[in-house]
Amino acid sequence: MSPRLPSGILAAGLTPFHADLSLAHDACAAHTQWLLNHGCDAVLLFGTTGEGLSLSVPERLAGLDAVLSADIPARRVLVGTGASALPDAVELTRTATQDGVGGVLVLPPAHFRQVSPEGLFRFYDRLIQAVGDPDLRLYFYHYPALSGVPIPFSVIEELRGTYPDQIAGIKDSSGEWDHTEALCHHFPDLQVFSGTERLLLQVLGAGGAGCISATANVTAPLAAQVLQRWRADEAPESIQDTLSAFRGAFAPLPTIPALKFLLSRRLEAPDWATVRPPLAPLADAEKETVGEIADRLEDEEVRLPGPNAQPT
């Protein structure tokens, strides 16, 4: 099986809202296009960074339609289709697959804890059967700190054996290098992405596909330089160090509000700072920290969207 989704740098795209908390379709499409034009090989829509679990099924589908209607290549889009209810996950996954996206990223249901490997297998098995489309390309979303449900190697192995053409890869957001490295070595025929660009060089060196990162919304140009230099064997370590430092700078902050505030500041678009409850806007001290990070990005000549880059 050859994946449609490009390997390399993927941003876990932010989802812009209007002040009334409705999804801002034009701004979403424009931000996705900006990312693809400035270092991203593909973009994840409606993942955890994109507040996907705070969006209804119709909202996610309408947002995907808005992005694809803006002439963004479907194969360069990965869609978060995880949902607590299996029928919702089926509807999202089926529609995204029919739209020809590069793949779907499926977080296991997060409302049950201590799910058995058998239960987890049954969820993904029923999902794939219900979608019933040979063009499905499914990526597991291993994020136990958020979902409380780790995805064991045994489940991946069993599902890959059952559906060799549909199982395409894994996003590992465990943050544990030993786990990511083991995935790369155990599943060399799958695309393994780290959830942080801090591990980008290590993932590439282990045969992995790249990274899918929240902070790539603003650091994608730097991450792309690391990838390009690695491919050209041109000593990417110093740029990786800078990239990792920016990732670390965001670590003490609430990531989604911080990234959205940075974009709202840069774009002169106050609505970009809007987050859906239960997320909350930044405190004043946190805004000052984000401003300092933005200044550092400009000092590194990392290009950020300008005021005319996106409609609202």
C-alpha angles and dihedrals in degrees: 000000000000115000121233092208113089119239119231131058119008125176117215089229123230117233114228120215134194118240089266089059094250117136113267100224099185093048091047092053092044093050091049091051092047090054092050090050094049109050109307120118089196140350131232112222124203098002121140092286088050090056087241095159088055090058126082121236092256090049093053092047093048090048092051090049090051092052095047091044087060089069094256108154109255093217089063091059126086113191127208105227101164115131139166092239116062094218089056091051089049094051094047094045095045094050095045090049092049088051088060099243120171091249148314125254111214122197111197116248106284102200096078120063127199092031111179122237087247092055092048091049090050092053095053093038092054091045093054093044093048093049088049096186123134088207092065113121110190126196120193116228108215106191107138094167088064105029099031086221117102117200108231122218088240092061092048090048094049094047092045089053091049097042107024093162097047103044104083110162154311137260107211111202094164090108088219112125094201090059094046092047091050090052091052092051097040096046106033092156093058128075107250116194127186117226091225132052087217086082096041099112093043092050092049091048091052092053096261126144102244135262140310105203140174094213090052084084084082105013100049094110090057093045090051090054090054091051094046093049092046091052090048092044090237104143104269095178098102093051090046089054090053091046091050091049091057090048088052092049090062094046097091091048131079094262103215098045090043095053092044092050091050090054093045089052094048096042094042085231112131093191090066088073091061116117128181119246134287082046114077134207120262123275116242093257090052090051089056090052091051090050089054091051091050090052091051091051090053090048088056088050091241104163115234128186113278129219092270095047099089139032119224 
